[in-house]
Amino acid sequence: MGMTVNIYEAKTQLSKLVARAEAGEEITLTRHGRPVARIAPLPDRGGRREPGAWRGKVVIGEDFEAFTPDDAEAWFGR
């Protein structure tokens, strides 16, 4: 279980609390002794991005850049 901090203290120590969360700790924020929020580490996003990974998997229609009067009506009411 992580640490518990009241909101007033959290406001003055936010950078330190975020650093602790980055290190894997979960911090519960309280107001008047009641838990109200949590600062927690985000899950690892996994490996590095690979440029071009979607190459050949996405097809863009021939009319992709066409903007018709019907489109203008739908978008802008003109």
Secondary structure, 3 states (H helix, E strand, C coil): CCEEEEHHHHHHCHHHHHHHHHCCCCEEEEECCEEEEEECCCCCCCCCCCCCCCCCCCCCCCCCCCCCHHHHHHHHCC
